[in-house]
Amino acid sequence: MIDRKQIHYSEQLDRNLAAGATVQNEGMILCEMVQNGGAVVFVQPVVTGTEQLAGVSLLPYQLPTNMTLEQQFVIPSSGSLIFQLRFGNVVSLSELAMIVGGGYLTIDETAFSATPPTGTVKVNLLTGQLKFAAGNAGATVNFICRVNLTVAQSSMLFQSRSINNAGLVPIYAQVGILKGYVEVSTDQFDSSMDFSTESSVNPLRLGNNGQVTLGGVGPVLPQGKVLAVPDLSGTLQGPMLRFSMLVG
């Protein structure tokens, strides 16, 4: 998902998809290669560092299949010490939890029935429940993750246009891309990363599944720069990362 009020780009093109490829969300970083004598684009599921960047996907006609969720809450000080997120179906390894005015909490996705030690939060990926230790009771937590959406949830949150060009991808195997100097707010970022730590020695990179990330083996985004980190004051679409890059 892209925030249309916070977007700037030099060029917009339509590109053919690679054979068997699909693009499910806008705001993803697409890669390109030559296939049958022509340039085609695709989403790289697992980066290797050899990818050639094509641009940012533009899909104003398609409902998103997932979204970034961020909630700030106070850990219950009594009872089960369990907090319920607004959505379940949490994407594994997408979580980041930080105590306001304190440090990060360790994420544990195993054995939700067990009691976590102080400084750890257990996550039930299916239900979206979080379990905390008594030693952290009463603390205020910022929690961010990605969640997979059902068709009903996506329709409720984002709605569908009555007139659209939804057949562009499945019928014509084409997708829009933003190129050149691109400045965009997107929810397609690695929610387990703290983007306030971006620097010349910790640059923005292409992550798995077309997401923007820090670290790892993916190629560095050319002239990539964080313009605004995700926060709770974002758009109705949820927290977004605002960044810029220059891609030919």
Helices and strands as residue ranges (DSSP letters): E 2-16, E 29-35, E 38-42, E 53-58, E 66-74, E 82-84, E 96-99, E 104-108, E 120-124, E 129-131, G 134-136, E 140-148, H 151-158, G 166-168, E 174-186, G 195-197, E 204-206, G 208-210, E 212-214, E 225-228, E 241-247
